[in-house]
């Protein structure tokens, strides 16, 4: 689903930048689309922090072979040793399992996000260890398609 503001955003960006105008004209069918399941989006952000894309993809593939990456319960139930074995650092184990707990106990409830403004969502997300404002803002853009 393309966000309602997309056409106007493209027009404004095109007017403000010749480089962006050329790119937008070359890719008229491109549009912002949600990246899918909320827990998995945030978990993938944690996995990819401060490592190369190739390393993140390799770790993600091993994680996906180990457990259901859309399931907070699966991540919460995974042993730290199992997560370390797929390539998580000790800190990323803590971050991933803290994220899972936030989903499981309802501190993060994506069903409510439609009724919350950006700052309220950011406050909820940055309460998770390992998620900062930048990650929360990327979530707003690439999962919720917020401007």
N, C-alpha and C positions, 0 to 999 in steps of 0.2 A: 504494500500500500504506500503510495507516494503521499507525503505530508501535504496538507492543504496550502501551506505557505511556499511550496517548492518553486512554482513558476515565478512568483514575485521575488523570491530570493535570487533566483538565477538572473532575472532581469536587473535587479539592483547590483549584483556582483558584476555583470557584464558591463553596466554603465560605469562602474568605478574602476575597472581594470581591463586594459586591452588584452593582457595575457589570459585572464580568466574568461573574457568574452570569447577568445579564440577556442579555448578548451571546451567551453559550454557549447559552442556552435559545432565543434567536432564530435561531440558526444550527446546529441539531443535526447537520446533514450535513457541516459544515465539519470538515476534519481536515488535519493536517500531511501534506504529500506531498513527495516528493523533487522537486527542480528539474531533475533530469536529468543530463546528461553532465558529469562532473567538470571537465574542462578548460574547457568552455564556461561553466560556472557561475563559475569563478574568473576567466576572461577578462572575463566580463560585469561582475563585481565591480570589476575594475580600470577598465574603461571608465566605469563609473558613479561613480567616486570624485570627490568634490568638484565635481560639476556637477549641474545640474537633471535631473530625470527626462526632460523633453522633449529636452534636449540629448543625454543618454545614449542615448535611443531613436533619435534621428536619427543619431548616430555609429554605433550598433550596426547600423542598417539599411544604412548605407553600407559598413560592414565586412563584413556578411553578403553584400552584392552583390559584394564584392571577392574573398572567399575563404571556404573552409569553416571556420566558427567552431568546429567540433568537432575540428579537426585541428591539433595542435601543430606538425606539419611545415609546414603552410600558413602559420602565423603566423611561424615561424622563417625561412621562405624569403621572406617578404614584405619588400620594401625599406622602409627607414625612411621614405623619401619617399612611398611608397604609403600607409603607415599614417598619416603626417602629413596626407596629402591627404583621408583620410576623417574627420579631426578629432582625431586623437591629438595630445597634447602630446609634446614630445621625451621627457619622463620616462615617459609612458605607453607610448611605443614601447619604451623600455628595459624597463619592467615586463612588458609583454606578451611580449616576446621572451625575457626571463629565465624567465618562467613556461613558455613553450614548451620551452626547453632543459631545465628541470627534469623535464618529462614525458618528453622524448625520451631523456634519459640515465638515466632510472629513479630519479632522486632523489625524484620523486613518482610513486608507483605506486598508484593508487586500488584496485587489486585486493587490496592488502595491508591496506587500511584497516579491514576487518571484524575483523582480528585485532589491531588497535592500539587503545590507549585514547586518549581525547580529547587528552591532553597530548602524546602522541607524534605525533599527526596535526598538532596545532598547531605543534609544533617543525618538522615538515617544511614546512608551509605558510609560516610566517614567515621561512623561509630564502630565499624568493623576494622579490626587490626589489619593493616596492609592496604587499606583503601583510602586514598587521599582525595582531595578536591578534584585534581585533574582526572583521576580515574572515574570519579562520580560524574563529572561533566561529560566525559566520553560516553558513559553509560546513557546519560540523558540524550545525547545526540544519536548514538548508534543502536541503542536498544529501544528507546522510547520515541525516537525521531523528533525530539524537541529542537527548536531552533537555537 
